[in-house]
Amino acid sequence: MKKFREGGFLIAKIHTLSERVLARILKKYCLTDINPAQGRIFFALWQGDGISIQELSKKTSLKKSTLTSMLDRLEKNGFIARIPSKEDRRKIIIKLTEKDRKLENVYTKICEEKTSLRRSAKALRERETDCEIRAEGSQNT
């Protein structure tokens, strides 16, 4: 059981570090009014604009309560608009704004940069592993 807890801790640590890296990249691009978690919302809306909060919750795997507070901040900062549905007055549709549409190209660059960093880190780990294997082999001879 201890190994599972250690594995869970490491996964949480990797997630935290990944969020920190993305936050630094966002800051580099002067995008201080959004956070890494909101990227999931943007990506889902870029795939299909004008969806309900329920659909957005499914696409982002975020609970409605979490999503609501995130959408509040995005709306306050002018990234999204909440539009009442014409078919069902109980339903709210989330639409992109022009500010968010302009962000898509920048966010794509940010994702490419993060992917490049991840590949560099993987290559570094592979080189370290190769060096360790060679070092063990030279000790055995």
N, C-alpha and C positions, 0 to 999 in steps of 0.2 A: 504493500500500500504506500510505503514511503516513496518509492520510485515514481508512482503516479502523481503524488503531491509535488515532487521535484520537477517532473515534466510539466505539470500545470503552472508552476512558478516560472519556469523558463519560457513557456509560451506567453505568459502575461508580461514578462520582462521584454521579450522580443516585440510584442505589440506596443508596449510603452515606448520603447526606443524608436520604433517605426513612426509612431505619432510625433515624437520629438523631432525626428529628422524632417518629416513633412512640415511641421510647424516652422522650422528654421527656413525651409525652402520657400514657404508662403511669405514669410517675413522678407526674404531676399527680393521677392517680386512685389513687395509693398502691399500685400493682401492681408492686412492685419485685422480686418473686420469679418473674416471667416476663419473657421477652425478646421482641422483635418477631418473630423467626423462629418461635417457638412458636405464634404466632397461626395459622399454616397448619395446625398439628396440631389446634388447638382447632376451627377452622372445619370441617375434614374430619370430625372426630368429631361436631360438632353436626349435620352433614348426615346422618350415619349412625353411631350409636353401636354399639360391640361389633363391631369389625372387626379382622382380623388385621394384624400388623405389615407383612406383604407388601402388603395392600390399602392400608394407610395410606401406605406408601412410594410407591405409584402415585399416590394422590390428592394427595400433597403434593409430589411430584417430589423427594423427599429420598432419598438413599442409605440403605440399611438401617443401615450403620455410624453415619452421622450421626444418624439417627432414634433408634437405640438409646440413645445418650448423652443426647439430648434427653428421651426418655421416662424415662430414669433420674432426671433432675432433676425432671420433672413428677410422677413417682410419689413421690419423696422429699418434695416439697412438697404432696402430697395432692390433686393435680389429676386423676390417672388411676389406674386399677388394672389390673394385668395378671392375667388370668384364664386358666387352662389350658382349652383347648377340650375339650368333652365328646366330640366326634367324632374328634379327632386329637390325641393326646397331645403331638405335636411342635409343634403350633400354639398360639400365645399370642394371646388376644383382648384388645384394648385397650378398656376401658370408662371412661366418664366417672364422676366422683364428684359428690357433691352440691356440693362446693366449686367444681368446674368448671361445673356447671349454673348456679350463681348468677352466675358470671363472664360468662356469655353476654350478658346485657343490658348490662352495663358495657362489654364489648368491642364490642358493636354501637354504643354511643354513641361510643366511641373511634374506630371506623372512620368514623362519620359526621363526626366532628370533623376527622379527617385528610382526608377527601374534601372537606370545606368549605375547608380550607386549600389543597388542590390547586387547587380551582376559583378561589379568590382569587388564587393565584399565576398561573394561566392568564389571568385577566382583567387582571392587572397587566402581564403580558407583552404582551397584545394592545394595551393602552393605550400602552405604550412603543413598540411597532411603529407604531401610528397616529401618534404624535408624531414619530417618526423620518421617516415618509413625508411628513408635513406640513412638517417642517423641510427636507427635501430639495427639496420642491416650492417652498418660498419662496426657496430659494437659487437655483433655476433661473430665477426670474422677474426 
